Amino acid sequence: MKITRRFALRGLFAGVAGSLAGCISVGSSEGAALQASYQLHDGAAAMQRRGQPLVAALLIQPLPASALADTAAIAYSRRPHEFAFYQFASWAERPVRQLPRLLQQRLEAHGVAGAVGLLGEPLRADWLLTLAIDTLHHDVAAPPGLARLAVTAELFDRRNRTRVARRPFAAEVPAASADSAAAAAAMSLAVASVFDSLLPWLEDELQRAVARQP
């Protein structure tokens, strides 16, 4: 079902691509069809590490994402609910795979847990953080546009299989220009902004959950 949904959406995107492509740059300035690959990254500066971890171990589980994040293509939109892909640009790794890794690196760098892993790795942990990407695209309704990222995070206590907390996070970052390179750069800054909000929320929820333990 997931593959069928993705291809159906690609067909929809192809149908509106012609009307959207006129407002932004989808190729190189010299007209050459040069394929560019961009690495989505955490655009934040180095951060201070906690003195002590809150829990011994934490696992991150990626959840099924928006079709815009479950592809290597970089999406843009001129009108609500209409999307197309940059023709000569793509992600080096699909955001649905890359974003959880970036979050893992951020949590490790800050020392939230003694060990942080992705679900499926050989790590035993009482705590699970799920991450779903709700949208990731370049909004060019008003060029040069905005990078938009929205995710939903949920924290679970695996010992009793209960959800501790749930919260959506979103960021909008202005793009320097209406092209794929500026879109990719702004989306990486949006990643940093979302993580900046998610991290203190996670710390607060973990502290409260640990304090409630008998």
Secondary structure as UniProt FT lines:
FT   HELIX           2..21
FT   TURN            22..23
FT   TURN            29..30
FT   STRAND          36..38
FT   STRAND          55..62
FT   TURN            67..69
FT   STRAND          73..77
FT   TURN            80..81
FT   STRAND          84..91
FT   HELIX           95..110
FT   STRAND          113..118
FT   TURN            119..120
FT   STRAND          127..139
FT   TURN            143..144
FT   STRAND          146..157
FT   TURN            158..161
FT   STRAND          162..174
FT   HELIX           180..211
//
